[in-house]
Amino acid sequence: MVLKKEDLRLFGSSLLLIYESYGPNSMDISKNNSNSDSNSIEPIFVSVKLIDFAHSIIQPGLGPDNGCLLGIENLIRLLSEIS
């Protein structure tokens, strides 16, 4: 993770979450695949981007922002548990 290598302090940034899924009630794409069950849920796509660095500063010598890293690691863990 790039943030572990930077002396960056993020006082306020945003996360952009992109979640895509084709479930049994959205688009029935299983009609094209005769081997799949019509009630099965297709694999999901999740993308997480850290955006909006307006309130961040570089402070050489202080190491990475442990609070930011903790939050991102928890988010990764939670998204992994969901999928």
Residue pairs with C-beta under 8 A, 6 or more apart in sequence:
1 69
1 72
3 50
3 64
3 65
3 68
3 69
3 72
4 64
4 69
5 64
6 58
6 64
7 58
7 59
7 60
7 61
7 62
7 63
7 64
8 56
8 57
8 58
8 59
8 64
8 65
8 68
9 56
9 57
9 58
9 59
9 62
9 65
10 53
10 55
10 56
10 65
10 68
11 55
11 56
11 57
12 52
12 54
12 55
12 56
13 50
13 51
13 52
13 53
13 55
13 56
13 68
14 50
14 51
14 52
15 48
15 49
15 50
15 51
15 75
16 47
16 48
16 49
16 50
16 51
17 46
17 47
17 48
18 45
18 46
18 47
18 48
18 49
19 44
19 45
19 46
20 44
20 45
20 46
21 41
21 42
21 44
21 45
22 29
22 41
22 42
23 41
23 42
24 38
24 39
24 40
24 41
28 38
29 42
30 36
30 37
30 38
30 40
30 42
31 38
44 83
46 79
46 83
48 75
48 76
48 79
50 72
